[in-house]
């Protein structure tokens, strides 16, 4: 999983939506903390698109995307 031009790319976990969302959250947080807001927002939005059964993480991803989008 990586970021290219503001878009998240993934070649693994194709059928595991909740895993994608959790991984996106785990990758977005440190990037946001490091000031890499474009990548952090891309991961947060990717996670929201693939939330699946990880719905309890939806609010975490939304807050991260909103916080980063307003900077």
ChimeraX commands (.cxc) that place a marker at each C-alpha (Angstrom):
marker #1 position 0.00,0.00,0.00 radius 0.5
marker #1 position 1.39,3.39,-0.92 radius 0.5
marker #1 position 0.46,6.88,-2.06 radius 0.5
marker #1 position 0.94,8.16,-5.60 radius 0.5
marker #1 position -0.23,11.62,-6.55 radius 0.5
marker #1 position -2.68,11.75,-3.64 radius 0.5
marker #1 position -4.19,8.33,-4.40 radius 0.5
marker #1 position -3.69,5.21,-2.36 radius 0.5
marker #1 position -2.51,2.17,-4.28 radius 0.5
marker #1 position -2.82,-1.39,-3.04 radius 0.5
marker #1 position -2.05,-4.77,-4.53 radius 0.5
marker #1 position -2.87,-6.91,-1.51 radius 0.5
marker #1 position -5.86,-7.39,0.77 radius 0.5
marker #1 position -8.20,-7.24,-2.24 radius 0.5
marker #1 position -11.09,-8.97,-0.46 radius 0.5
marker #1 position -10.53,-7.63,3.05 radius 0.5
marker #1 position -12.23,-4.25,3.22 radius 0.5
marker #1 position -12.03,-3.86,6.99 radius 0.5
marker #1 position -8.33,-4.71,6.91 radius 0.5
marker #1 position -7.81,-1.98,4.31 radius 0.5
marker #1 position -9.61,0.52,6.52 radius 0.5
marker #1 position -7.58,-0.40,9.58 radius 0.5
marker #1 position -4.34,-0.30,7.64 radius 0.5
marker #1 position -5.26,3.06,6.13 radius 0.5
marker #1 position -5.91,4.49,9.60 radius 0.5
marker #1 position -2.60,3.10,10.87 radius 0.5
marker #1 position -0.76,4.69,7.95 radius 0.5
marker #1 position -2.66,8.00,8.02 radius 0.5
marker #1 position -2.05,8.90,11.66 radius 0.5
marker #1 position 1.76,9.06,11.63 radius 0.5
marker #1 position 1.78,10.89,8.30 radius 0.5
marker #1 position -0.58,13.51,9.73 radius 0.5
marker #1 position 1.61,13.87,12.80 radius 0.5
marker #1 position 4.68,14.27,10.57 radius 0.5
marker #1 position 3.00,17.04,8.54 radius 0.5
marker #1 position 2.59,14.91,5.41 radius 0.5
marker #1 position -1.03,15.99,5.17 radius 0.5
marker #1 position -1.61,15.12,1.52 radius 0.5
marker #1 position -0.66,11.50,2.15 radius 0.5
marker #1 position -2.47,11.33,5.48 radius 0.5
marker #1 position -5.69,12.63,3.94 radius 0.5
marker #1 position -5.39,10.22,1.01 radius 0.5
marker #1 position -5.06,7.28,3.41 radius 0.5
marker #1 position -7.97,8.51,5.56 radius 0.5
marker #1 position -10.25,8.88,2.53 radius 0.5
marker #1 position -9.17,5.48,1.22 radius 0.5
marker #1 position -10.03,3.97,4.59 radius 0.5
marker #1 position -13.49,5.54,4.50 radius 0.5
marker #1 position -14.09,4.07,1.04 radius 0.5
marker #1 position -13.20,0.60,2.32 radius 0.5
marker #1 position -14.68,0.70,5.82 radius 0.5
marker #1 position -16.53,-2.62,5.51 radius 0.5
marker #1 position -17.20,-4.19,8.91 radius 0.5
marker #1 position -14.72,-1.88,10.64 radius 0.5
marker #1 position -17.50,0.67,11.11 radius 0.5
marker #1 position -16.33,1.48,14.60 radius 0.5
marker #1 position -13.27,3.11,12.97 radius 0.5
marker #1 position -15.39,5.33,10.68 radius 0.5
marker #1 position -15.40,8.27,13.10 radius 0.5
marker #1 position -11.61,8.05,13.58 radius 0.5
marker #1 position -11.09,8.23,9.82 radius 0.5
marker #1 position -13.64,11.03,9.38 radius 0.5
marker #1 position -12.04,13.14,12.10 radius 0.5
marker #1 position -8.59,12.60,10.64 radius 0.5
marker #1 position -9.71,13.51,7.12 radius 0.5
marker #1 position -11.54,16.63,8.40 radius 0.5
marker #1 position -8.64,17.78,10.59 radius 0.5
marker #1 position -6.13,17.36,7.79 radius 0.5
marker #1 position -8.45,18.88,5.19 radius 0.5
marker #1 position -8.83,22.05,7.24 radius 0.5
marker #1 position -5.07,22.66,7.67 radius 0.5
marker link #1:1,2 radius 0.2
marker link #1:2,3 radius 0.2
marker link #1:3,4 radius 0.2
marker link #1:4,5 radius 0.2
marker link #1:5,6 radius 0.2
marker link #1:6,7 radius 0.2
marker link #1:7,8 radius 0.2
marker link #1:8,9 radius 0.2
marker link #1:9,10 radius 0.2
marker link #1:10,11 radius 0.2
marker link #1:11,12 radius 0.2
marker link #1:12,13 radius 0.2
marker link #1:13,14 radius 0.2
marker link #1:14,15 radius 0.2
marker link #1:15,16 radius 0.2
marker link #1:16,17 radius 0.2
marker link #1:17,18 radius 0.2
marker link #1:18,19 radius 0.2
marker link #1:19,20 radius 0.2
marker link #1:20,21 radius 0.2
marker link #1:21,22 radius 0.2
marker link #1:22,23 radius 0.2
marker link #1:23,24 radius 0.2
marker link #1:24,25 radius 0.2
marker link #1:25,26 radius 0.2
marker link #1:26,27 radius 0.2
marker link #1:27,28 radius 0.2
marker link #1:28,29 radius 0.2
marker link #1:29,30 radius 0.2
marker link #1:30,31 radius 0.2
marker link #1:31,32 radius 0.2
marker link #1:32,33 radius 0.2
marker link #1:33,34 radius 0.2
marker link #1:34,35 radius 0.2
marker link #1:35,36 radius 0.2
marker link #1:36,37 radius 0.2
marker link #1:37,38 radius 0.2
marker link #1:38,39 radius 0.2
marker link #1:39,40 radius 0.2
marker link #1:40,41 radius 0.2
marker link #1:41,42 radius 0.2
marker link #1:42,43 radius 0.2
marker link #1:43,44 radius 0.2
marker link #1:44,45 radius 0.2
marker link #1:45,46 radius 0.2
marker link #1:46,47 radius 0.2
marker link #1:47,48 radius 0.2
marker link #1:48,49 radius 0.2
marker link #1:49,50 radius 0.2
marker link #1:50,51 radius 0.2
marker link #1:51,52 radius 0.2
marker link #1:52,53 radius 0.2
marker link #1:53,54 radius 0.2
marker link #1:54,55 radius 0.2
marker link #1:55,56 radius 0.2
marker link #1:56,57 radius 0.2
marker link #1:57,58 radius 0.2
marker link #1:58,59 radius 0.2
marker link #1:59,60 radius 0.2
marker link #1:60,61 radius 0.2
marker link #1:61,62 radius 0.2
marker link #1:62,63 radius 0.2
marker link #1:63,64 radius 0.2
marker link #1:64,65 radius 0.2
marker link #1:65,66 radius 0.2
marker link #1:66,67 radius 0.2
marker link #1:67,68 radius 0.2
marker link #1:68,69 radius 0.2
marker link #1:69,70 radius 0.2
marker link #1:70,71 radius 0.2
view
